Structures are given as C-alpha cells and as structure tokens.
Amino acid sequence: LALRLHTMGARRLGPAPDLAGSLEPGAPADLAVLDRDPVDVDADELLRTEVLGTWIGGRRVWPEDAAEAA
C-alpha cells in the first residue's frame, strides 16, 4: 500500500491525473527497473535492491553508458 500511495498517489496530484499510473503512448514516464519486486520481499532484502535502469520523461538516463541523449 505504501508503494502504491507513493507512486500512483503522487502522480494523481500532478498536472495530468487522468494518466496517473498508466504506461501508454503520451503518458508521462518516469520509472525505475529494479532487480526484484519490492512488494514481494521482506525489509532486509529490500535494502539490497539494485536499480537496473532509470527513465525520466520516457528517456533512459541511467546507467550512464545506456543513457539516451537529450
């Protein structure tokens, strides 16, 4: 519940709440790909979670060697 409130709940407060939580053409896309599902792990394992990639505005920004030019 906390993860859902932090992600989708925060998006609903933004400028385009009708696109909140959707992954579709035209929707804002800030996301991170993790090496495990944070909902399905215990707290100790959660602390060992690694970020595999990060996208902002639909553009990959991390890791640096895979980042897309602005």
Secondary structure, 3 states (H helix, E strand, C coil): CHHHHHHHHHHHCCCCHHHCCCCCCCCCCCEEEECCCCCCCCHHHHCCCCEEEEEECCEEEECHHHCCCC
